[in-house]
């Protein structure tokens, strides 16, 4: 009986943990512009407010302000689209 109960607890723990996404740090996002763009775009689309979204947002702001050519414009365009979307909702 106790062995089957232990198996049940272990299986439940594995199932619960398998649904968790890995959280990456803000520093990680600041070193990976392509992943930042992908994650932040998905967060905007889904309306998600996770730590990953917050860290990706902070890194995206950095890229839009001081990113390398090509990367900076990509993030500036993303923020311009976001601003248009917000403006259309508030009008």
C-alpha atoms as a printed R data frame, in Angstrom:
   type eleno elety resid chain resno       x      y       z
1  ATOM     1    CA   UNK     A     1   0.000  0.000   0.000
2  ATOM     2    CA   UNK     A     2   2.706  2.522   0.938
3  ATOM     3    CA   UNK     A     3   4.666  1.738  -2.247
4  ATOM     4    CA   UNK     A     4   1.666  2.518  -4.448
5  ATOM     5    CA   UNK     A     5   1.012  5.704  -2.475
6  ATOM     6    CA   UNK     A     6   4.627  6.784  -2.973
7  ATOM     7    CA   UNK     A     7   4.339  6.049  -6.690
8  ATOM     8    CA   UNK     A     8   1.193  8.175  -6.833
9  ATOM     9    CA   UNK     A     9   2.926 11.116  -5.128
10 ATOM    10    CA   UNK     A    10   5.974 10.884  -7.390
11 ATOM    11    CA   UNK     A    11   3.809 10.683 -10.517
12 ATOM    12    CA   UNK     A    12   1.735 13.654  -9.350
13 ATOM    13    CA   UNK     A    13   4.878 15.692  -8.752
14 ATOM    14    CA   UNK     A    14   6.270 14.890 -12.184
15 ATOM    15    CA   UNK     A    15   2.997 15.843 -13.858
16 ATOM    16    CA   UNK     A    16   2.761 19.091 -11.893
17 ATOM    17    CA   UNK     A    17   6.329 20.105 -12.700
18 ATOM    18    CA   UNK     A    18   6.101 19.200 -16.370
19 ATOM    19    CA   UNK     A    19   3.611 22.022 -16.904
20 ATOM    20    CA   UNK     A    20   6.035 24.668 -15.634
21 ATOM    21    CA   UNK     A    21   7.980 26.779 -18.097
22 ATOM    22    CA   UNK     A    22  11.602 27.557 -17.455
23 ATOM    23    CA   UNK     A    23  12.054 31.168 -16.389
24 ATOM    24    CA   UNK     A    24  15.009 32.902 -17.970
25 ATOM    25    CA   UNK     A    25  16.637 35.926 -16.356
26 ATOM    26    CA   UNK     A    26  16.532 39.491 -17.609
27 ATOM    27    CA   UNK     A    27  20.298 39.251 -18.215
28 ATOM    28    CA   UNK     A    28  19.731 36.189 -20.402
29 ATOM    29    CA   UNK     A    29  17.170 38.024 -22.526
30 ATOM    30    CA   UNK     A    30  19.570 40.973 -22.864
31 ATOM    31    CA   UNK     A    31  22.068 38.596 -24.473
32 ATOM    32    CA   UNK     A    32  19.594 36.855 -26.821
33 ATOM    33    CA   UNK     A    33  17.724 39.368 -29.018
34 ATOM    34    CA   UNK     A    34  16.033 36.825 -31.296
35 ATOM    35    CA   UNK     A    35  14.593 34.843 -28.388
36 ATOM    36    CA   UNK     A    36  13.585 38.096 -26.680
37 ATOM    37    CA   UNK     A    37  11.688 39.173 -29.784
38 ATOM    38    CA   UNK     A    38   9.946 35.812 -30.065
39 ATOM    39    CA   UNK     A    39   8.961 35.635 -26.393
40 ATOM    40    CA   UNK     A    40   7.872 39.267 -26.120
41 ATOM    41    CA   UNK     A    41   5.821 39.070 -29.321
42 ATOM    42    CA   UNK     A    42   4.074 35.966 -27.971
43 ATOM    43    CA   UNK     A    43   3.448 37.697 -24.634
44 ATOM    44    CA   UNK     A    44   1.838 40.645 -26.400
45 ATOM    45    CA   UNK     A    45  -0.324 38.345 -28.487
46 ATOM    46    CA   UNK     A    46  -1.428 36.147 -25.568
47 ATOM    47    CA   UNK     A    47  -1.629 38.878 -22.921
48 ATOM    48    CA   UNK     A    48   0.546 36.768 -20.638
49 ATOM    49    CA   UNK     A    49   2.056 38.447 -17.562
50 ATOM    50    CA   UNK     A    50   4.708 35.962 -16.458
51 ATOM    51    CA   UNK     A    51   8.236 36.645 -15.227
52 ATOM    52    CA   UNK     A    52   9.520 35.633 -18.664
53 ATOM    53    CA   UNK     A    53   7.289 38.263 -20.264
54 ATOM    54    CA   UNK     A    54   8.431 40.940 -17.832
55 ATOM    55    CA   UNK     A    55  12.120 40.120 -18.356
56 ATOM    56    CA   UNK     A    56  11.661 39.958 -22.138
57 ATOM    57    CA   UNK     A    57   9.857 43.323 -22.026
58 ATOM    58    CA   UNK     A    58  12.719 44.960 -20.139
59 ATOM    59    CA   UNK     A    59  15.251 43.534 -22.577
60 ATOM    60    CA   UNK     A    60  13.089 44.622 -25.535
61 ATOM    61    CA   UNK     A    61  13.117 48.200 -24.237
62 ATOM    62    CA   UNK     A    62  16.903 48.043 -24.032
63 ATOM    63    CA   UNK     A    63  17.166 46.734 -27.605
64 ATOM    64    CA   UNK     A    64  14.805 49.453 -28.878
65 ATOM    65    CA   UNK     A    65  16.922 52.137 -27.204
66 ATOM    66    CA   UNK     A    66  20.501 50.961 -27.709
67 ATOM    67    CA   UNK     A    67  20.366 47.853 -29.876
68 ATOM    68    CA   UNK     A    68  22.657 47.185 -32.799
69 ATOM    69    CA   UNK     A    69  21.470 48.294 -36.241
70 ATOM    70    CA   UNK     A    70  18.802 45.941 -37.527
71 ATOM    71    CA   UNK     A    71  17.934 44.743 -34.046
72 ATOM    72    CA   UNK     A    72  17.071 48.229 -32.799
73 ATOM    73    CA   UNK     A    73  14.685 48.854 -35.704
74 ATOM    74    CA   UNK     A    74  13.014 45.482 -35.204
75 ATOM    75    CA   UNK     A    75  12.155 46.304 -31.585
76 ATOM    76    CA   UNK     A    76  11.207 49.907 -32.384
77 ATOM    77    CA   UNK     A    77   8.705 48.583 -34.922
78 ATOM    78    CA   UNK     A    78   7.323 46.160 -32.331
79 ATOM    79    CA   UNK     A    79   6.754 48.992 -29.844
80 ATOM    80    CA   UNK     A    80   5.161 51.155 -32.549
81 ATOM    81    CA   UNK     A    81   2.699 48.359 -33.343
82 ATOM    82    CA   UNK     A    82   1.973 47.946 -29.655
83 ATOM    83    CA   UNK     A    83   1.335 51.693 -29.299
84 ATOM    84    CA   UNK     A    84  -1.046 51.670 -32.286
85 ATOM    85    CA   UNK     A    85  -2.919 48.739 -30.801
86 ATOM    86    CA   UNK     A    86  -3.275 50.509 -27.449
87 ATOM    87    CA   UNK     A    87  -4.361 53.749 -29.159
88 ATOM    88    CA   UNK     A    88  -7.035 51.965 -31.179
89 ATOM    89    CA   UNK     A    89  -8.450 50.400 -28.014
90 ATOM    90    CA   UNK     A    90  -8.570 53.689 -26.101
91 ATOM    91    CA   UNK     A    91 -10.241 55.695 -28.882
